[in-house]
Amino acid sequence: MENATKLSSSSKASIIFVALCYSLTITCLLVVKNLHLPLQNGMAVFDQAMIGLAMFFPGISALLVQKFYLHRRIRDLGFRWGNLRSYISVYGAIFGIFIVNYLITYLFIQKPDLSLQSFVDLIAPGEKLPISAGLMIFLFAFMTLFLSPIFNMIPSLGEEIGWRGFLLANLEPLGKVKASILSSVAWALWHTPMILIMGFGYGKQVFPGIIIHFFIVTGLGIFIAYYWFKTRSTILAAFMHSLVNANSYGVWTLIFVNKNKALVGPIGVINGVIITIIGIYMAIKISKDRDLTTAST
C-alpha cells in the first residue's frame, strides 16, 4: 500500500512537472513567433537568448513542484558533485562521440575546410577572417574543449534539475530502465515545439529534423540517466549536457560547414545513429548493473 501511494504521488508530480514545463516553453515560443522572430531568420544573438531562457523552464518547473506540491527539500534534487572519475569518463565519452561523428563525415560525405572559407561564405559573404584560419581554429578548439563546458554549466543545470534531478528521480519507482526511457522521451518531445514553431536547429528542415532530434535526445537522456543513477549527481548530469552543447556549437561547426543540418553536424543523422546505439547500450547496462540498485551518497 505504501509503495502504491509513493508511486501515485510520484506519477502525479511527474505529470504536473511536464505539463508546467511544456506550458511555459510553448507559451514563450508562441509569443516569440507572434513577434515574428523565428530562429530560421538568422538572428544569432536573439536565438541564443531564447534558447538560454527556455533551458531554465525545466528547472523552474521542478523547483515549484518539489517545493509546493511534494513539499520536499530542494537539495534532494541531486545537488552533489559526484566523483572525479565520472567527470573524466563522460568527458572522454562525449568527445569520442563527436570524433566518430565527424570521422564518418570526413570519410563518406565531405572533407573539413581548414581555410574556413566555407564558414566565412556562410555567415559573412565577401568578408575576410580577422585573424588567420589556424589561430581561429585553435581558439575555438580551446573554447570547445575547456571554456564552453564551464560557461554552459548554468543553463545546462537549468534543464538537468528538471529532467534528471526531478523527473528521472520521481519516475524511478516504475523501475530504472522505464524511468530512464520515459524521462528521456519527455525531454526529447520538449524540444519538438522549438523545432516546429521556431525552426530550432534545423531551420526549415523540420522533417526529418524532428525525428532525428527525438532519437538523439532520447539516447542522450538514457546515457545521462545511467551516470545520474550511478552518482545521484545532477551537477554531473549538467556537466554532460554542457559538454554536448559545447561540442555542438564549437569548433566542429567551423570546419565542417553544410547547410543540410539533418545530414552533417551535431544534430544530423550520423550522430542520431551513434547516440541511439549508445542509448540502447546504456538502457541494457542500467538493467544489468547491480551497483545502481541503491542511491549513492
TORMAR-764434 format. One record per residue: x, y, z of N, C-alpha, C in turn; residue in one letter. Coordinates in pm, whole numbers, padded with zeros to 5 digits, always signed. Atoms other than C-alpha are relative to their C-alpha. Example, Ala and Ser with C-alpha at 12.3 -4.5 7.8 and 13.67 -1.06 7.14 Angstrom:
TORMAR-764434
+00089-00119+00000+01230-00450+00780+00090+00120+00000a/-00082-00119-00006+01367-00106+00714-00077+00109+00073s/
END
This chain:
TORMAR-764434
+00082-00120+00000+00000+00000+00000+00086+00126+00000m/-00091-00114-00007+00282+00238+00089+00069+00023-00133e/-00067-00013+00130+00461+00164-00242-00095+00056-00104n/+00100-00048+00095+00138+00224-00434-00024+00150+00017a/+00018-00142-00028+00091+00560-00262+00117+00081-00050t/-00121-00066+00046+00452+00655-00335+00001+00012-00151k/+00003+00001+00145+00411+00556-00700-00101+00101-00052l/+00104-00092+00043+00087+00753-00731+00045+00145+00018s/-00047-00136-00028+00239+01064-00571+00107+00042-00099s/-00108-00030+00095+00549+01046-00794-00055+00019-00140s/+00058-00009+00134+00339+00990-01106-00074+00132-00018s/+00073-00126+00008+00114+01287-01032+00096+00118-00007k/-00100-00107+00000+00414+01508-00956+00069+00009-00136a/-00065+00003+00131+00575+01399-01283-00088+00062-00106s/+00094-00056+00097+00264+01485-01482-00011+00151+00016i/+00008-00144-00026+00235+01826-01316+00125+00071-00050i/-00126-00059+00044+00602+01896-01383+00004+00012-00152f/-00005-00001+00147+00580+01801-01752-00099+00102-00056v/+00101-00094+00048+00258+02000-01801+00045+00145+00021a/-00045-00136-00029+00405+02309-01635+00117+00040-00089l/-00119-00027+00081+00737+02286-01819-00036+00022-00147c/+00043-00014+00139+00573+02235-02159-00080+00128-00020y/+00084-00120+00012+00323+02515-02094+00084+00127-00004s/-00089-00116-00002+00593+02767-02004+00075+00014-00131l/-00081-00002+00122+00801+02670-02307-00082+00038-00122t/+00083-00025+00117+00521+02668-02565-00055+00143+00001i/+00048-00138-00011+00380+02997-02435+00108+00098-00044t/-00113-00086+00037+00722+03158-02469+00025-00004-00150c/-00024+00016+00144+00766+03020-02820-00107+00071-00083l/+00109-00062+00075+00426+03141-02935+00009+00153+00007l/-00020-00144-00012+00496+03490-02802+00108+00047-00097v/-00111-00034+00090+00824+03495-02993-00045-00008-00146v/+00047+00016+00137+00657+03366-03309-00091+00116-00040k/+00090-00112+00030+00391+03635-03287+00075+00132-00016n/-00084-00118+00020+00671+03890-03268+00081-00010-00129l/-00066+00024+00129+00795+03744-03600+00152-00009+00016h/-00143+00016-00024+01133+03643-03461+00038-00149+00002l/-00035+00142+00001+01172+03275-03565+00150-00022-00017p/-00144+00027+00001+01513+03113-03537+00058-00007-00141l/-00058+00017+00134+01549+03044-03908+00030+00134-00068q/-00031-00130+00059+01574+03419-03972+00144+00043+00026n/-00142-00024-00017+01934+03405-03854+00036+00104+00104g/-00030-00099-00103+01911+03638-03554+00078-00069+00111m/-00082+00085-00085+02201+03470-03376-00004+00038+00148a/+00000-00042-00140+02208+03679-03057-00134-00030+00064v/+00134+00027-00052+01834+03652-03012-00022-00150+00015f/+00012+00147-00005+01849+03278-03091+00054-00052+00132d/-00067+00050-00118+02093+03213-02810-00072+00046+00128q/+00071-00051-00118+01898+03432-02566-00126-00082+00025a/+00124+00076-00015+01574+03243-02631+00028-00143+00041m/-00037+00136-00036+01742+02903-02612+00043-00004+00147i/-00046-00007-00138+01912+03006-02288-00115+00015+00097g/+00117-00019-00086+01581+03123-02140-00080-00130+00014l/+00078+00124-00001+01399+02803-02237+00066-00109+00084a/-00072+00102-00076+01670+02593-02072-00027+00009+00150m/+00028-00015-00143+01565+02730-01732-00141-00046+00038f/+00138+00038-00032+01198+02628-01761-00012-00136+00069f/+00008+00127-00073+01254+02262-01661+00041+00015+00146p/-00046-00020-00137+01448+02372-01353-00102+00077+00083g/+00101-00080-00070+01189+02635-01257-00121-00086+00034i/+00116+00087-00021+00908+02383-01300+00027-00103+00109s/-00037+00100-00101+01092+02123-01092+00003+00061+00139a/-00010-00066-00131+01162+02368-00809-00139+00029+00056l/+00136-00031-00044+00796+02473-00795-00074-00125+00046l/+00071+00123-00036+00659+02118-00791+00063-00064+00123v/-00071+00057-00115+00925+01997-00548-00038+00071+00130q/+00022-00080-00121+00858+02280-00303-00147+00007+00040k/+00137-00033-00034+00486+02346-00326-00100-00115-00019f/+00090+00116+00014+00334+02013-00436+00048-00118+00084y/-00054+00114-00074+00563+01746-00293+00047+00040+00141l/-00049-00051-00130+00684+01965-00003+00128-00072+00043h/-00129+00064-00025+01032+01818-00029+00111+00104-00007r/-00114-00091-00002+01372+01975+00018+00056+00020-00141r/-00059-00032+00130+01524+02149-00283+00131-00076-00020i/-00130+00066+00013+01862+01990-00208-00013-00148-00038r/+00021+00140+00039+01706+01647-00275-00002-00017-00152d/+00001+00008+00147+01716+01730-00648+00138-00034-00058l/-00129+00049+00050+02070+01597-00674+00113+00099+00002g/-00106-00101-00008+02284+01893-00573+00122-00055+00073f/-00127+00052-00049+02601+01692-00518+00094-00012-00118r/-00099-00004+00108+02923+01683-00718+00021-00134-00068w/-00040+00127+00057+02972+01312-00772+00151-00018+00011g/-00143+00026-00012+03321+01170-00818+00076+00043-00125n/-00084-00050+00108+03609+01293-01033+00012-00100-00114l/-00013+00103+00104+03639+00963-01220-00115+00007-00100r/+00116-00009+00089+03287+01005-01360+00011+00119-00093s/-00017-00118+00085+03368+01354-01489+00100-00028-00112y/-00101+00035+00101+03677+01226-01667-00058-00098-00101i/+00059+00103+00086+03485+00929-01806-00097+00061-00101s/+00099-00058+00091+03198+01134-01951+00063+00100-00095v/-00069-00095+00089+03435+01398-02090+00057-00076-00121y/-00058+00080+00108+03618+01132-02290-00106-00062-00090g/+00105+00066+00078+03299+00955-02398-00070+00098-00094a/+00072-00097+00082+03123+01267-02524+00090+00057-00109i/-00093-00044+00103+03431+01396-02702+00016-00109-00106f/-00010+00113+00092+03460+01049-02857-00117-00009-00096g/+00119+00002+00086+03104+01069-02990+00016+00095-00117i/-00016-00100+00105+03186+01384-03183+00115-00035-00094f/-00110+00047+00085+03515+01241-03308-00052-00101-00101i/+00054+00104+00089+03333+00938-03451-00095+00062-00103v/+00096-00066+00089+03057+01157-03597+00071+00068-00117n/-00067-00076+00106+03297+01380-03787+00103-00082-00076y/-00086+00091+00076+03531+01098-03880-00081-00067-00111l/+00088+00059+00102+03241+00930-04060-00035+00103-00106i/+00028-00108+00094+03152+01264-04215+00118+00022-00095t/-00123-00019+00078+03513+01305-04332+00020-00112-00102y/-00026+00115+00087+03532+00955-04479-00102-00015-00111l/+00106+00033+00095+03199+00944-04660-00078+00119-00057f/+00086-00109+00046+03047+01291-04702+00078+00122-00046i/-00075-00119+00039+03281+01589-04700+00127+00015+00083q/-00126-00026-00068+03629+01699-04606-00011+00129+00082k/+00002-00124-00078+03693+01964-04340+00063+00114-00079p/-00055-00118+00067+03758+02314-04469+00086+00076+00101d/-00091-00060-00097+04064+02421-04270+00034+00145-00034l/-00020-00141+00036+04079+02751-04459-00112+00087+00058s/+00120-00065-00057+03739+02837-04303-00073+00089-00100l/+00066-00081+00101+03632+02990-04633-00149-00030-00008q/+00141+00038+00003+03306+02795-04629-00076+00064+00115s/+00061-00062-00118+03234+02929-04281-00022+00149-00023f/+00010-00143+00029+03302+03288-04388-00109+00026-00102v/+00101-00018+00104+03088+03249-04701-00141-00018+00055d/+00132+00026-00058+02802+03123-04485-00048+00115+00087l/+00046-00100-00097+02796+03392-04217+00026+00145-00044i/-00033-00137+00043+02956+03694-04389+00063-00003-00138a/-00054+00008+00137+02992+03658-04765+00076+00126-00039p/-00080-00113+00045+03265+03877-04909+00095+00055+00104g/-00088-00047-00106+03431+03937-04573+00121-00092+00016e/-00119+00080-00025+03770+03811-04452+00010-00028+00150k/-00022+00033-00141+03876+03645-04129+00083+00110+00068l/-00078-00103-00070+04003+03892-03867+00138-00049+00042p/-00128+00062-00034+04285+03650-03780+00021-00118-00093i/-00027+00114+00088+04447+03353-03952-00094-00115+00032s/+00089+00115-00018+04238+03039-04001+00054-00095+00107a/-00061+00090-00097+04485+02832-03800-00020+00048+00143g/+00016-00055-00134+04468+03065-03500-00147-00004+00043l/+00142+00005-00035+04089+03083-03516-00043-00141+00037m/+00032+00139-00032+04062+02704-03522+00054-00037+00138i/-00059+00028-00130+04297+02683-03224-00083+00062+00112f/+00076-00070-00104+04100+02941-03025-00137-00065+00022l/+00131+00063-00013+03766+02776-03099+00012-00141+00059f/-00023+00132-00058+03909+02434-03016+00021+00010+00150a/-00024-00022-00143+04030+02567-02682-00130+00032+00072f/+00130-00032-00059+03688+02714-02612-00088-00123+00009m/+00084+00120+00004+03514+02392-02715+00039-00100+00107t/-00049+00105-00090+03732+02167-02502+00005+00043+00146l/-00026-00042-00138+03785+02382-02193-00094+00109+00054f/+00076-00112-00053+03590+02708-02163-00151-00019-00008l/+00145+00013+00019+03245+02637-02308-00066-00100+00095s/+00064+00092-00095+03180+02329-02090-00023+00062+00137p/+00016-00068-00129+03225+02554-01786-00108+00107-00010i/+00096-00109+00014+03028+02854-01914-00142-00050-00024f/+00132+00055+00029+02741+02632-02030-00063-00073+00118n/+00049+00078-00114+02702+02469-01688-00128+00056+00060m/+00118-00057-00067+02445+02713-01551-00129-00025-00079i/+00124+00034+00073+02185+02688-01833-00023-00151-00009p/+00016+00146+00004+02253+02314-01855-00057-00053+00130s/+00055+00037-00130+02184+02283-01485-00148+00036+00008l/+00140-00038+00006+01859+02468-01550-00087-00110-00057g/+00074+00113+00056+01749+02174-01762+00012-00124+00087e/-00023+00127-00068+01905+01893-01563-00068-00009+00137e/+00077+00002-00125+01740+01995-01234-00138-00059-00029i/+00132+00050+00037+01415+01921-01416-00001-00143-00050g/+00012+00129+00067+01481+01621-01637+00064-00114+00078w/-00064+00106-00077+01722+01422-01421-00027+00014+00150r/+00014-00017-00143+01711+01571-01070-00142-00021+00049g/+00140+00015-00041+01331+01577-01061-00072-00115-00071f/+00085+00096+00071+01161+01375-01336+00055-00142+00007l/-00059+00133-00005+01402+01081-01352-00016-00061+00139l/+00011+00049-00138+01402+01052-00974-00143-00036+00036a/+00140+00026-00033+01023+01069-00950-00059-00117-00077n/+00046+00116+00078+00976+00806-01219+00070-00129+00043l/-00080+00117-00040+01226+00571-01053-00083-00114+00061e/+00081+00112-00052+00953+00374-00865-00055-00092-00110p/+00044+00084+00112+00848+00246-01211+00108-00100-00042l/-00115+00079+00043+01194+00088-01249+00098+00091-00071g/-00103-00091+00053+01521+00243-01357+00001+00008-00152k/-00001-00004+00146+01501+00144-01723-00120+00078-00051v/+00120-00074+00040+01143+00268-01761+00016+00148+00031k/-00020-00140-00039+01231+00587-01573+00096+00070-00096a/-00099-00058+00092+01533+00645-01799-00062+00029-00136s/+00061-00017+00132+01333+00596-02117-00108+00107+00002i/+00111-00096-00005+01025+00792-02011+00048+00143+00020l/-00052-00136-00023+01220+01091-01876+00074+00051-00123s/-00074-00040+00119+01436+01094-02189-00094+00033-00115s/+00100-00028+00103+01133+01078-02420-00068+00134+00029v/+00061-00128-00036+00973+01366-02227+00094+00115-00033a/-00101-00101+00033+01296+01562-02267+00008+00023-00150w/-00008-00010+00146+01311+01487-02639-00122+00072-00057a/+00122-00061+00052+00947+01583-02701-00009+00148+00038l/-00001-00140-00042+01001+01908-02510+00068+00088-00106w/-00069-00077+00104+01234+02017-02794-00084+00015-00127h/+00075+00003+00125+00977+01942-03065-00069+00133-00032t/+00060-00130+00033+00779+02269-03033+00103+00104-00043p/-00104-00095+00041+01107+02459-03065+00033-00017-00148m/-00029+00027+00142+01169+02290-03400-00119+00040-00086i/+00120-00028+00078+00809+02324-03520-00032+00148-00007l/+00043-00139-00007+00743+02679-03406+00110+00097-00042i/-00108-00097+00022+01085+02843-03430+00112-00049-00091m/-00104+00051+00089+01295+02619-03653+00130-00030+00070g/-00121+00026-00079+01540+02535-03373+00086-00110-00062f/-00096+00100+00048+01849+02356-03505-00004-00025-00149g/+00013+00045+00138+01711+02261-03845-00054+00106-00095y/+00056-00102+00088+01561+02586-03977-00126-00050-00065g/+00119+00045+00073+01315+02489-04247+00000-00151-00024k/-00005+00147+00014+01424+02122-04241-00072-00066+00120q/+00076+00049-00115+01151+02042-03989-00007-00152-00002v/-00004+00145+00018+01118+01689-04126+00113-00032-00097f/+00005+00095-00112+01314+01468-04083+00064+00049+00130p/-00067-00053-00116+01468+01703-03824-00061-00044+00132g/+00069+00037-00124+01205+01629-03559+00032-00144+00039i/-00023+00143-00028+01259+01253-03590+00145-00023+00043i/-00142+00017-00035+01640+01271-03587+00027+00055+00138i/-00024-00064-00129+01639+01508-03292-00060-00081+00114h/+00065+00084-00102+01398+01284-03100+00091-00115+00041f/-00088+00114-00031+01635+00988-03125+00130+00045+00066f/-00124-00051-00061+01942+01198-03043-00023+00033+00148i/+00024-00044-00138+01791+01350-02728-00042-00116+00089v/+00040+00117-00080+01629+01025-02612+00121-00085+00035t/-00120+00079-00026+01954+00833-02649+00094+00070+00096g/-00085-00077-00090+02148+01110-02481-00056+00001+00142l/+00064+00000-00131+01896+01119-02197+00025-00129+00076g/-00025+00130-00064+01941+00748-02126+00146-00009+00042i/-00142-00005-00031+02318+00797-02136+00024+00079+00128f/-00014-00083-00120+02295+01077-01880-00064-00069+00120i/+00071+00066-00110+02047+00876-01672+00087-00106+00067a/-00088+00102-00058+02299+00596-01626+00095+00063+00102y/-00096-00064-00091+02551+00833-01472-00071+00069+00117y/+00074-00057-00112+02282+01004-01266-00030-00108+00105w/+00026+00110-00094+02183+00671-01114+00129-00043+00071f/-00128+00044-00056+02549+00592-01059+00051+00096+00107k/-00055-00101-00091+02629+00918-00876-00105+00080+00076t/+00109-00083-00053+02292+01078-00796+00039+00148-00004r/-00050-00137+00011+02461+01399-00912-00063+00071-00120s/+00058-00082+00106+02253+01648-01110+00105+00095-00056t/-00111-00085+00047+02568+01860-01133+00080-00073-00107i/-00068+00079+00102+02743+01579-01322-00085-00008-00126l/+00091+00004+00116+02437+01549-01547+00008+00131-00078a/-00012-00131+00065+02463+01923-01617+00133+00013-00074a/-00130-00002+00065+02831+01881-01699-00004-00078-00131f/+00015+00080+00123+02746+01609-01952-00079+00079-00105m/+00083-00082+00089+02476+01829-02103+00082+00116-00057h/-00083-00112+00041+02718+02121-02115+00107-00042-00101s/-00100+00052+00094+02983+01910-02289-00059-00021-00138l/+00067+00023+00128+02737+01811-02560-00026+00133-00070v/+00027-00131+00060+02633+02172-02615+00128+00070-00047n/-00128-00062+00037+02994+02291-02619+00051-00054-00132a/-00045+00062+00125+03082+02045-02893-00097+00027-00116n/+00100-00024+00106+02757+02108-03082+00014+00138-00062s/-00013-00137+00050+02827+02481-03113+00147+00040-00015y/-00142-00031-00007+03205+02457-03112+00075-00006-00131g/-00093-00008+00112+03499+02419-03344-00043-00086-00119v/+00043+00088+00110+03340+02137-03544-00081+00075-00104w/+00088-00071+00092+03085+02376-03695+00075+00101-00086t/-00081-00090+00082+03366+02598-03827+00061-00073-00119l/-00077+00070+00104+03545+02332-04026-00084-00100-00080i/+00092+00085+00076+03250+02112-04132-00128+00079-00024f/+00113-00087+00031+03008+02359-04291-00087-00067-00105v/+00094+00060+00094+02699+02216-04455-00140+00053+00034n/+00133-00055-00024+02355+02371-04497-00101-00108+00037k/+00091+00110-00031+02194+02029-04462+00026-00048+00143n/-00022+00033-00140+02174+02009-04081-00049-00139+00037k/+00051+00134-00027+01983+01683-04097+00100-00108-00044a/-00100+00096+00047+02285+01519-04262+00133+00017+00072l/-00133-00026-00057+02603+01685-04133-00012+00088+00124v/-00004-00084-00120+02666+01819-03786-00044-00074+00125g/+00030+00062-00129+02582+01754-03421-00141-00056+00010p/+00138+00049-00005+02209+01702-03487-00038-00068-00131i/+00024+00072+00124+02248+01514-03814-00024-00148+00023g/+00038+00141-00009+02155+01157-03891+00115-00089+00049v/-00114+00080-00046+02509+01027-03824+00005-00002+00152i/+00002-00006-00146+02506+01149-03466-00125-00067+00055n/+00124+00065-00042+02147+01025-03445+00018-00150+00017g/-00024+00144-00006+02255+00669-03519+00096-00033+00115v/-00101+00025-00105+02561+00687-03290-00063+00007+00139i/+00053-00021-00134+02372+00823-02990-00117-00095+00029i/+00106+00100-00020+02074+00590-03042+00060-00133+00044t/-00068+00124-00038+02310+00293-03024+00051+00009+00144i/-00048-00021-00137+02467+00438-02708-00115-00008+00099i/+00116+00003-00088+02122+00489-02557-00050-00141+00025g/+00043+00139-00015+02023+00128-02622+00097-00077+00089i/-00103+00066-00080+02352+00006-02476-00013+00040+00147y/+00011-00047-00138+02306+00222-02167-00125-00052+00068m/+00123+00056-00057+01949+00101-02116+00024-00144+00045a/-00034+00138-00036+02079-00257-02117+00091-00001+00122i/-00094-00010-00112+02360-00154-01883-00072+00035+00130k/+00078-00037-00118+02114+00008-01642-00075-00121+00055i/+00079+00117-00044+01905-00310-01634+00086-00107+00065s/-00087+00107-00051+02207-00526-01552+00094+00043+00110k/-00099-00049-00096+02422-00304-01330-00058+00000+00141d/+00051+00012-00135+02356-00410-00971+00046+00115+00091r/-00047-00113-00080+02554-00112-00841-00098+00116-00003d/+00097-00108+00012+02263+00108-00948-00126-00027+00082l/+00121+00035-00072+02013-00062-00720-00025+00086+00123t/+00017-00090-00115+02076+00180-00433+00061+00135-00032t/-00049-00136+00026+02137+00552-00428+00137+00017+00059a/-00131-00033-00050+02493+00672-00395-00011+00120+00092s/+00004-00113-00092+02569+00916-00116+00125+00084-00018t/
END
